């Protein structure tokens, strides 16, 4: 995963977090320097409407991501200077912050927490992670977040299976020469024969292929937007109250358009990352 904002996600456990509380971030300044964010196969079409679809190369295979920054060293154009979200679709993995998923040694995933000072507290200050005095029960609000992340975890095997099918058919190519981030080759699909198309269909990869190809339309304007941002004076983003995503996007974008505990102590989710 590429969710980094000053603190790595730590698996949620009773031993560590029994007295901890949390609250949602005020705005999305925490995400302004993220390069990409994981999405699932079921979210591919929605993600492609706003972001280029790419794949992070890992030892377990390519991992589907929505690209938030084309260049590695610029601020994301989707996060405003005051921390407002500037796209019409918000990836669930950002909406659920400070909670996230981490891989376990058994090959599955567990509920995790980004232990950032503005969102997580060792004591009073927010919503309890666990129901009082109960190691087996999350608080209602935490349980709601965990349920959404559980659905994300359960969607990962199908997502990885589709991504690996694209890789195995030679359809992925480095983005801007960066081998750690690949995307669908715009030319290679034209050479697929009927047998290959059938295999891709059975792997659930055809819809992902089409969504990724459509999402390439975002790459040129993102490059132009990032060049413009680079030319502007850089100031630290201010943490402001979260705003609802604008349906039409910001005027800025419109203008540019012309250390983990043992697995048995975690809260595991069903499903493994292996297809």
Secondary structure by P-SEA (a helix, b strand, c coil): cccccccccccccccccccbbbbccccccccccccbbbbcccaaaaaaacbbbbbbbccccbbbbbbccccccccccccccccccccccccccccccccccccccccbbbbbbccccccccccccccccccccccccccaaaaaaaaaaaaaaaaaaaaaaaaaaaaaaccccccccccccccccccccccccaaaaaaaaaaccaaaaaaaaaaccaaaaaaaaaaaaaacccccccccccccccccccaaaaaaacccccccccccccccccc
